[in-house]
């Protein structure tokens, strides 16, 4: 199709950027062209073909506003839980108290609000790192952020990464001047995209469940373990990274995440290992590239991944205290 309108999608996390792009391409097929870029890869050339820009949320506007051309309209995405992924929630006995775990406060609040509207039989509680957890919770639900949940919580339901809501789809249609015969046609296309994403769409966001428990399937082969040690030791001592992972594991078990300043202080207090901020940033970058930690923007901080837990277990050393 000639003269197609072009939509540029911008997000912080590459995982969510892919989900957005897949959903938009499935919705609009050949009616528009789509390109995507993460915030860290953004530059002025990114906008050359764009007729409109979709930001993954309002909270990233301050990060990118210096790059945004004044003559290109900006759409702020709103997200929703994929209703085709909530069967397990619907099958629970009524009246469950469920803790909702997500990567940032705004995202957590939005997820709780969304779940209250579509699964109103239960009591959903938002999890904030700075507040104590209600010990009477029955289940934990997370929208694709399983790595933020401590492994000792077994009753975990992952409803998959959230998707664009219908209102955002209509905003894209109106901004790009697309025409459809009826709202029902758009609704049909939207529901089709939810089914496609629910069937993974090539992007798995679910963990296998057996008997109500998440299967712990992070397996690390000896050759992979040796390779990781080799990479880590090219940028510092292995012991330093193991201490970092140990602190992050303890934080995860207490539902806490840490920024670099806090991590730097705790590292020194627990092991007398003293790293500069630049050295710590480099260590975390290597651990992130190996998939051993998750580094997120803002107060979500840094957390250990399932693979990181396995690596730490395989390479355990004695920690003081």
Phi, psi and omega in degrees: 000129183279156175056039177290142174287150184243130179248127175259127181252130182235132178213166178277309184271132181296324180301312181290326177301318179295319181296316178302312183297316179298315181296315181296317180294324178291325180292310191258350178047239185268012181281334175222162170256150187227134169231159184219152180205143175279161181301318184290340180262000186291138172210175185294337178288342183298336188262002190305322184257358190285134170263340177203156181238131176252116175267141185291348177182164181292333186290344180266358183301316181297334180284333189241355188300332178293341180263347189281120176293141183290339184265005178247123181294144181247132177248133178261118182290139169247141187247159180215153174292136177289112185295344177278000180249010188252016182304317182296323177295318183294333184273354178289151173302145182298152174085019179286145173263117191236126177274130181257120182247122176221180190276336181218158183302313181300316179294323178296313180298319179296320180294318178298314180299317180295315181294323178298331181281327187253339177229070189281000181284348185242169179251110183262129182244126177286141176263125174240132183303331185273000183239147180294154181269139174292118184288352183267015181291146180265322181217163169243137173238140180219140177269074176081012181247047183301330181293344179274354182262124177304143187293341181283349172275113186265333182270079184241132177242119178259114182268009177083158179302138181293156185244173174297139175275168186296325179299321178294322178299316178293327176297319177296315180301312183291320182293322181270358177069034178278154181234139176228156184295325183201164175296329180297324178296318179295318179300319179298314179297322180295314180297323178298320180294324178294319178297316180300314180291326178295328177274021175085323180055029182081001183234092183285128177235008185250158176246140179297139182240137179220119179062032178082001182243142175289133177283128179275097189240026176277101184253134181239111179291155181303319182293324178290319179299316180295321179296318180297317178299317180299314181297315181300317184286350172284345184236014180151188181275141178303320182302323179299313182292324177295321177295319177300313180296322179298316179297317181293325177295315178298322177295318179298320180294337178255015181056044179235146173233159189231141168279174184297321181299313179296318181294320178300317180293315181294326179297317180290318182293327184269339186218359185060016174280124184246114178242145172286165179301320179295318178296317179295319178301320179293318178299316181293324178298316179296315180297323178293316180296331177276355179081016183271339177224161174247120179253118184240161180283155172069212187285351178296331173064202183252136179227156177279143178270173176297321178295323177298320178298318180294317179299317179297318180296321181288339185234039185294142174228172180280130178249131178296147179078000000 
